[in-house]
Amino acid sequence: MSIRSRLQQRAFADPREEAVVGVLLLAAEVNREVAERCQGEGITLDQYNVLRILRGAEPEGLPRCDIAARLISKAPDVTRMIDRLVRQGLVVRGWSTENRRLSIARITAEGLAVLTALDPAITAVSHSVAGRLPAGDLTQLVSSLDRLLP
């Protein structure tokens, strides 16, 4: 289904506008699907994103400012989000050995278990969406997206 038919729009003023609307439409659909999977594990899409980041930084963990810089969707209050993950037992906080004022968040075994439970569902979403394109087109898409990102 085309962007135009999906939105029941005859034309766009400019191909750039159509491209941006298409990216927004696809992002909204993927976010909705991933958020539904996350809800089944008792976390939000933003919390999934934090856990995903911390899994990649294991075992050292990361300070809040580094987590905030790596988020896909910029959250207004990363500290509160981490606090909720700590209360859920999915993240622990410790202190930097170099700077005792710097709080370091680390994913727990429970947090890893949540991600492990979500991995097949997230992979299925990725395959469902990206599987519509041949491998060469995916490589070109990633390259194009890299050039479009600010």
QUIQUIZI-V843585 format. One line per field, one symbol per residue. phi: phi as a letter, one per 20 degrees, with the letter a starting at -180 (. if undefined). A space follows every 50 residues. Layout:
phi = ???
This chain:
phi = .fgfffelcfbdfbffffffffffffffffgfffffffgfdncefffgff ffffffdfefmbfgfffgfeffdfefcfgfffgfffffneccdccffebf eeedecfefffffffffegffffffgffffffdfgffffffffffgfeff
